[in-house]
Amino acid sequence: MRRLAALGAAAAAIAVLAGSAGSGVETGRAAASVWRTATPMPERRSYFASAQIAGEVYVAAGMVGGDGRYLPNLDVFDPARDAWTRLPDMPGLARAAAGAAFEGRLYVVGGQTPGGVTGRVWTYDPATRRWTRAPSLPAPRYNAAAAALDGRLYVAGGVAGVEAVRSVFAYDPATRRWSRAPSLPQAVHTLALVPHGGELWAIGGFDAAGDAVRSVWTYRPGDRSWRAGPRLAAPVAMVGATATGAGVYAASENVFERWTPSRGWRLGPPLAVPRHALGLYAAAGRLWAVGGCVVPILADSRVVESLRLPA
């Protein structure tokens, strides 16, 4: 297995030309087939943890700057108002952590900290506006993906040390314990994990050789096994993904693709500002692509773009 470059090495390059990347985006193009700009994030950031709760998008932690500076910030985006609100900072620091919505809370799982890779788990409750600690992962991970399904929180793939891994952990809130779930069929990191149709979909990522993949793996908790899902139209890694009742969506850099049962994966209109390590969410009848690292200049971005959800 070829060793993977640690995020710390990449971080030094991510903001070589640091600055807001939103100024070059065309505006006023509201056609369904074109991404249009929305209110940018309060700060440039990438490799953040994010999740959607009650129609709003929460963005926590992450990094910015040529030195990979950590951000403790928590911000929430309301798509209906196209507005951001600052919330209490996360008590710890992490970049390349996994984010998920679970039991009405934001979970920030693992990641890289100033002291090294961690398995620490932070949760934020929007009702109380408070952060608390949850039980840590059984093993430290970064560049993993997280999602909730059927009363469990799953954390899949990622990097342990400098190697991509196949392992999957499941958290049971009733016992407050993590357990091992069936492993992914391949070692992969910077993937996306989304629930769809009663399954978890593990989408894209980098494999152990450092190559972006077209793989999609699906997991149904009752079967306790991963199966090969519909292969992507184009390989993606450091990917944002989301799902609605009508389909599954994935975006990274200059690739945007949509899956539907009748047509499989099809390429769609690329982002106006190509970037990776972003968040992708569906709310208020639109897709929202949030933040990330702009390519090819490798600068952390405040950019938020939206696309009308296809009929």
Buried (B, 14 or more C-beta within 10 A) or exposed (E): EEEBEBBEEBBEEBBEEBBBBBEEBEEEEEEEEBBBBBBBBBBBBBBBBBBBBEEBBBBBBBBBBBEBBBBBBBBBBBBEEBEBEEBEBBEBBBBBBBBBBBEEBBBBBBBBBEEEBBBBBBBBBBEEEEBEEBBBBBBBBBBBBBBBBEEBBBBBBBBBEEBBBBBBBBBEBEEEEBEEBBBBBBBBBBBBBBBBEEBBBBBBBBBBEEEBBBBBBBBBBEEEEBEEBBEBBBBBBBBBBBBBEBBBBBBBBBBBBBBEEEEEBEEBEBBBBBBBBBBBBBBEEBBBBBBBBBBEBBBBBBBBBBBBBBE
